[in-house]
Amino acid sequence: MALLDLLGRRWALRILWELRDSPATFRELQERCDGLSPTVLNTRLRELRTAGIIELDESVGYQTTSHGAGLLRALMPLNAWATNWARRVP
């Protein structure tokens, strides 16, 4: 349940999703997550790092760890279901 608590926090899943294909700097993440304050972004990044889901590589920015990549793979079926569901909802 600790993971669901973390991922249920505002912006946590969005930040993780934005890192699915490539690393991003703090500023890039803030731009991709329009409306996200620097304070909240900093807090979520710290929480995701503490959980071992993302890491900071000074040369490229924030990126997923092997645990984070595994989590994203586990979420892909949910993404497929949500995409299908969204097509059917009026």
Sequence and secondary structure as in RCSB ss.txt:
>XXXX:A:sequence
MALLDLLGRRWALRILWELRDSPATFRELQERCDGLSPTVLNTRLRELRTAGIIELDESVGYQTTSHGAGLLRAL
MPLNAWATNWARRVP
>XXXX:A:secstr
 HHHHHHTSTTHHHHHHHTSSS B HHHHHHHSTT  HHHHHHHHHHHHHTTSEEEETTTEEEE HHHHHHHHHH
HHHHHHHHHHHHH  
